[in-house]
Amino acid sequence: MSPLEAQFATLARDIEELCGLLAEAGERFWILQLDRALPLVRAHKLAGATFVLGCYGGADTLSDLVIGVPWETADPLRFRNLNARLTQLRTRVFESANAIAARRAW
């Protein structure tokens, strides 16, 4: 497996894991968005990585998403844990997609 193929495989796994977390929190919109990128990522297309990067930055993007809001007062520990996991996964997905998009040679 080439380094680029490994990067795409990592990005696909990270997206799948992030979608699982979003499903756990009932966050359908971002699952649908990331599911659109996943086939492109699995096919090792640059467009998949750039699509993922387009989900970040600015207002109302994946960057500022807070999940599990109904549990904020009802189950604060669950709320904090969900969002801590979200922060970790969101960062990993961004860094993986950015590493692919930043490659100098394709």
C-alpha positions in Angstrom: 0.0 0.0 0.0 1.4 3.4 -1.0 1.6 6.2 1.5 -1.2 8.0 -0.3 -3.4 4.9 -0.2 -2.7 4.6 3.5 -3.8 8.2 4.0 -7.0 7.6 2.2 -7.7 4.5 4.2 -7.1 6.4 7.4 -9.4 9.2 6.3 -12.1 6.7 5.4 -11.9 4.9 8.8 -11.9 8.3 10.6 -15.0 9.4 8.7 -16.8 6.1 9.5 -16.0 6.5 13.2 -17.1 10.1 13.2 -20.4 9.1 11.4 -20.9 6.5 14.1 -20.5 9.1 16.8 -22.9 11.4 15.0 -25.4 8.6 14.7 -25.2 8.0 18.4 -26.0 11.6 19.0 -28.8 11.7 16.4 -27.0 14.2 14.2 -28.3 13.2 10.7 -27.3 16.3 8.7 -23.5 15.8 9.1 -23.8 12.1 8.6 -25.4 12.7 5.2 -22.7 15.2 4.3 -19.9 12.9 5.2 -21.5 10.0 3.5 -21.4 11.9 0.3 -17.6 12.2 0.6 -16.9 8.6 1.7 -17.2 6.9 -1.8 -14.8 9.5 -3.2 -12.4 8.9 -0.3 -12.6 5.1 -0.7 -11.9 5.6 -4.5 -8.8 7.7 -3.5 -10.1 10.8 -5.2 -8.8 14.2 -4.2 -12.4 15.5 -4.4 -13.3 13.4 -1.4 -10.7 15.1 0.8 -11.6 18.5 -0.5 -15.3 17.9 0.1 -14.5 16.9 3.7 -12.5 20.1 4.2 -15.4 22.1 2.9 -17.4 20.9 5.9 -15.1 22.9 8.2 -14.7 26.6 8.9 -17.2 29.4 9.3 -20.5 29.5 11.1 -22.8 26.5 11.2 -20.1 24.1 10.0 -18.8 20.9 11.4 -16.1 23.0 13.2 -18.6 24.5 15.6 -21.0 21.6 16.0 -22.1 20.6 19.5 -23.9 17.3 19.8 -26.1 15.7 22.5 -27.6 19.1 23.5 -30.7 17.3 25.1 -28.3 15.7 27.5 -26.5 18.9 28.6 -28.6 19.2 31.7 -30.2 15.7 31.9 -26.9 13.8 31.7 -23.9 16.3 31.7 -21.3 13.6 31.8 -22.6 12.0 28.7 -22.9 15.4 27.0 -19.2 16.2 27.9 -18.0 12.8 26.8 -19.8 12.9 23.4 -18.4 16.4 22.7 -14.9 15.4 23.8 -15.0 12.4 21.4 -16.4 14.7 18.7 -13.5 17.1 19.1 -11.0 14.3 18.8 -12.6 12.7 15.8 -13.3 16.0 14.1 -9.7 17.0 14.4 -8.4 13.7 13.1 -10.7 13.8 10.1 -9.6 17.4 9.3 -6.0 16.6 9.7 -6.2 13.5 7.5 -8.1 15.3 4.8 -5.8 18.3 4.9 -2.7 16.0 4.6 -4.1 14.5 1.5 -5.1 17.8 -0.1 -1.8 19.4 0.8 0.2 16.9 -1.2 2.4 18.5 -3.8 2.3 15.6 -6.3 -0.6 13.6 -7.4 
